[in-house]
Amino acid sequence: MSVWLNFSYLVASLCFIMTLQQLSSPKTARRGVLLGVLGMTAAVLGTALLHHDIVTYKWILLGFVLGSVIGTAMSFIPMTKMPERIALSHCFGGLAAALVGISEYHHRLGAGHLDRVTAGALGLEVYFGLITFTGSLMAFGKLQGVITGAPVTYPGQNLTNVMAFFAAIAALIWVIIDPSQFNVFLGIGAVGLLLGVLFVLPIGGADMPVVISLLNSYAGLAASATGFALSNNVLIIAGALDGTSGFFLSIMMSKAMNRSFSNVLFGAFGTDSGAAPAPAAGTGPTNANINQASVDEAAELFKAAQSVIVVPGYGMAVSQAQHAVRELAQALESNGATVRYAIHPVAGRMPGHMNVLLAEANVPYDQLCDLEDINDDFRQTDIALIVGANDIVNPAAKSNPQSPIYGMPVFNVEQSRTVMVLKRGLGSGFSGIENDLFVQPNTIMVLGDARKTLQSIVGELSA
């Protein structure tokens, strides 16, 4: 029986490894998701049907029903709210790992066979699980607007976080030395709950892609620790894959926004407030310098365009404009124009947010281009269409050393013949600074809801 159980775990592990490889490209991401589902199915069925420690299916069936109800309800969350849905998924994953750890510790302690190595693994499991739980709840609150998306800091914050972290380490060492200290073990979990809140509280909404991938890493570490505690190979492998991939993705996201990874990891670490400084008075663009255009004028420009690059941002998700973007692209392509999409790694509120939304609108994968692949093409482009993006197209990141986003890789949209910006209003992005692109002589701005604006433009093109 154990041979078949290990075989199911081997199949699951191979599927998980191939899933990560397939998810590295939008063209193969759907296949990767299906492989992940297949792997998880093999792991769950193998455990439920072949594991010798299972004596009753009563609680398994209850958990299956409860989880199915919650998962079904979450599936109705729209694609535009995908970051919030991912945060909730991490929340439940972290809580599940922590509850398993607490239960296993109590059970083994009562049975009198809790060794030091297992106690240490369970301590890490509960610690990372509860950090993921409260941290993901905080991320969900910030994304949903229940909690302010601005960084929240207070005097002595960094010192408090560091002291709490080392307190958890000290408690973990104590538990490893003396596994009978159940109250100390619970204290590790309490510190994890607290740090999940304190770590995310000072992080602004613009850094959510890094936060979400980092919380994913924590959830993976919790799962891997669970595997060591339960001697479960598939949990060890899946958790390690999740933890390391999330960690490396967090570093990549930090580099993409020129953000110190230690800042995100520790929460405003090394800064006074964690927020970007406000621009000096009189240095930013004024409304009088902005060239506004009507829908009719925008449509005329599109009629003459032969090459268009669409740059989506979080505003596209807010207005749910991805289908309207696709309709515009189809209208332009029928007129002989070439349309591509420039996807910035930190556009939106989670890694790949724009790819998910555009895939929902059936945008061909070969039209989605990464920053390094398309940035040199803007100078040969008739229109760069900015749909709800702000900081990722701000030339100040390249030209103004005093700018808070200086050094952040951004698109060279200002090199296009015409830059068309669709925005609800003239407000700044999450960095809190004015966008120099808006006052460029080749930039025009069409104010209003992006979805309605695009639909009106498509109507003009079809007339």
C-alpha positions, 0 to 999 in steps of 0.5 A: 500500500505504501508503494502506491502512496509514494507513487501517487506522491511522485506523480503529484510532485512531478506535476507541481514541478512542471506546473511552475515551468509552464506558468513561466509563460502566458502561452503555457499558463493554462496548461500549467494550471491543469497540471497543478490541479492534476498533481493536487488531485493525485496527492489528495486521492493518494492520501485519502485512499492509501494512507494507513493512518486514516481511521475515519472519513467523517472529518475528511468529508466534512472538510471536503464539503466545507472547503468546496462551499468556500471555494465555490463562493470564492470562484464568483469573485470577478477576475478584476478582483483576482489579487483579493482572491489570491490574498484570501487563498493564502489566508486559508492556506496559512490558517490550515497549516497552523491548525494542523501544526497545533493539533499535531503538537498537542496530539504528540505531546499527549502521546509522549512521543514528541521529539525535538526535531518534530517540535522545531518543525511544528513551531516553524509551521505554526509561525509561518502559517499564522504570519501568512494568515494575518498578513494575507488578511491585511493584504486583502483589507488594503486591496479591498479598501477596508484598510488604508492602502497608504503605508502606516508607520509609527515611532519605534516600528522597526525596533518592535518588529525586530524584537518580536521576530527575535522573541519568536526565535528564542521561543522556538529554541526553547521549544526545541530544547524542551518540547513539553512547553506547550504554552511557549509553543502557542506563544510562537503562534501568537507572535506570528499572528502579530507580525503578520499584521505589523509586517504588512501595515507599513507597506503601501498598495503599490507594493502589493505584488511583492507582498502577495508573492512573499506571503505565498512564500511564507505559506510554502515554508509552512507547508514544507515544515508540515511535511517534515513534521508529518513525514509527508514527502509531497508536502515537503516538495510542494512547500519547498517549490512554493516557498522558493518560487515565491521568494525569488518572485518577490525579489524579481518584483522588488527589482522591477519597481526599484524597491529595496527587498528589505523594505518590503520584507521588514516593512518600511525598514531603513526609512522614516515612513515607508512612503514616497516623499511628496514632490516639491511644490511647483515642480510637478505638471499642472492641469493647464499643461495637459492636452485633453482630447475628446473621444472623436479626436481620439478615434481620428488618431486611431483611424490613421494609426498603423501600429499601436501598443497598449500599456495596461495598469491597475485602472484597467482592472478598476474599470473592467476595461479588458474586454473593451481593450480587446474590442478596440484591438480587433477594430484596429486590426481589421483596419490593418493596424498592428496591436501589441500589449506591453506588460510591466511585471508590477502592473496591477496588484499581483504578479501577472495581474494584467496577463490574467485580465487580458487572457480573460478577454481572449487576447492572443498570447503572442501579442503580450510582450514583456518590458525588455522585449518591447521597450525599444519598439515604442520609437516606431509606434504610432500610438502608445495607449495607456489604460489606467497605468501611471508610475510604470510609464513615468519618465521621471524614473529615468530622468529625475534623480530626485524622484522616489521612483528613480531607477525603476524600469519603466516603458519608453512610451514617450518615444511614441509618435502619440501617447494617449492616456485614458484616466478617470482623473488627474490624480497621481499614482500610488507613488504619490508623485506627478507623472511627467508624461502627462505634460509631454507635447505628444501626449493627449489625455482622454478623461473618464471611465476607461471602459466607456471611453474605449467603447465609444472609440470603438463605436466611432471606428465602426461608424 
